[in-house]
Amino acid sequence: MEQPRTLQKAIQHYSDEQVCIDAVATLRWPSGTECPACGHKEHYYLKTQKRWKCKDCGRQFSVKLGTIFEDSPVPLQKWLPALWMLVNCRNGVSSYEISRALGVSQKAGWFMLHRLRLALQNGSLTKLGGGSSPIEVDETFIGGKARNMHKSRRLRMKVREHNWSKTVVMG
């Protein structure tokens, strides 16, 4: 599956809900879909509900269950382009940019970005792709100039730590 290279192509590519479900399912379960409750691999897909039903325990589950997308009213067609924007934009993305580009409210954009950043920060996405997949980093930005900080904050950070406690963003 070829990944979209521009925002416009990402929005077009992820405009179909079934494409989004397949993309997330492939990333979440690289060795095949399994029930989150019992771990059983035999199940059948309910097309109308876009869920799977386990043949062993009988529970239904969707691709969103147990992920950052769970309990979100925002559809996957908005989540995946937002994730694309977050990981591909050079100097980060604001909630206003997300809201303008994807047609969601600023509040929804803020909510999405917080969940995405939390997942990236906590390392909860390490299982995506199998965990042993190589990751390539083209550029790294360690932002925030010390001269732009207030003098008291600069001194406080210098005393507390020898580094500037900057967040590393890799692209």
Beta strands, then each sheet from edge to edge (+ up, - down):
strand 1: 43-46
strand 2: 51-54
strand 3: 60-61
strand 4: 140-142
strand 5: 168-170
sheet 1: 1+ 2- 3+
sheet 2: 4+ 5-
end
